Amino acid sequence: MPKPPPTPIETCLAPIAKLALKQPEIEALVFWGSPDGWPDTPSEALESEEITFYAEGLMEDGFHLAWTIVALAEMPSQPDHIRLQVWQDAAPPPPLPAGWVAVATGRWTALDG
């Protein structure tokens, strides 16, 4: 029996799921946007095996989500962590802080948002 095609959520998260399998020590830092803005520090850190499960649940619950595989500017080919930015009624996330570069990015726009 052939494998069913991936869902849109699985397709969106495929690059970070692949990285989490390839680099099991990678963590994701979670930032929650609010109408008051975006915090400078993450609300939590996720271990590699938690990342896609956590993100899928939020996406299914109607949250917007942006993910970024982040590297230090001095080592742009070596992922340091994954940045998950989640929001409902906030402005889209700000760019990365100085000293960091995006290796890859993805974005999910909630269907009702």
Buried (B, 14 or more C-beta within 10 A) or exposed (E): EEEEEEEEBEEBBEBBBEBBEEEEEBBBBBBBBEEEEBEEEBEEEBEBEBBBEBBBEBBEEEBBBBBBBBBEEEEEEEBBBBBBBBBBEBEEBEEBEEEBBBBBEBEBEBEEE
